[in-house]
């Protein structure tokens, strides 16, 4: 979702877990999945030499960008 607002809280947390593991953990803890969106770009050069920066300052894979999402947004709520 695009916004003109400036983010004040910019701390991020990253872990290398499969999507199935993450969704299973959410469901096992009583959360309901309300949305899952895959993204073909990230705001940093995650794979130097294999990415290109687009007109929105987002980095995308040069070859076969359709093969794998680079990030995702997951929404869940407590049931």
C-alpha positions in Angstrom: 0.0 0.0 0.0 1.5 3.3 -1.0 1.4 6.3 1.3 2.8 9.8 1.5 3.3 9.5 5.2 6.8 9.1 6.6 7.5 5.9 8.6 8.5 6.6 12.2 9.0 3.0 13.3 11.5 1.5 10.9 12.9 -1.4 12.9 12.7 -4.7 10.9 13.2 -8.3 12.0 14.3 -11.0 9.6 14.4 -14.8 9.8 14.9 -17.4 7.2 11.8 -19.6 7.7 9.6 -21.3 5.0 6.2 -19.8 4.5 4.5 -23.1 5.5 6.4 -23.0 8.9 5.3 -19.5 9.5 1.6 -20.0 8.6 1.5 -23.2 10.6 2.9 -21.4 13.6 0.3 -18.6 13.3 -2.6 -21.1 13.0 -1.3 -23.2 15.9 -1.3 -20.1 18.1 -4.9 -19.2 17.4 -4.4 -16.5 14.7 -6.4 -16.3 11.6 -4.6 -15.5 8.3 -6.4 -12.5 6.7 -4.0 -11.7 3.9 -0.8 -12.8 2.1 0.8 -10.8 -0.7 4.0 -11.7 -2.4 6.3 -8.9 -3.7 8.7 -9.1 -6.6 10.9 -6.3 -5.3 12.6 -5.1 -2.1 13.9 -1.7 -1.1 17.6 -2.8 -1.0 20.0 -4.6 -3.2 19.7 -8.0 -1.6 21.6 -9.9 -4.3 24.4 -7.7 -5.7 25.0 -8.3 -9.4 21.7 -10.1 -9.9 19.3 -7.2 -9.3 18.4 -3.9 -10.9 16.9 -0.8 -9.4 13.6 0.4 -10.9 12.0 3.8 -11.2 10.5 3.5 -7.7 13.9 2.8 -6.1 12.9 -0.9 -5.6 15.3 -3.7 -6.4 14.1 -6.6 -8.7 15.8 -9.7 -10.1 17.3 -9.2 -13.5 16.6 -12.7 -14.7 13.3 -14.5 -14.2 11.8 -12.2 -11.6 8.5 -14.2 -11.8 10.2 -17.3 -10.4 10.4 -16.3 -6.7 8.9 -13.6 -4.5 11.6 -11.5 -2.8 9.4 -10.7 0.2 5.8 -10.9 1.3 3.3 -9.1 3.5 1.3 -11.4 5.9 -1.7 -10.2 7.9 -3.2 -12.1 10.7 -5.6 -11.5 13.6 -6.2 -13.1 16.9 -9.2 -15.3 16.6 
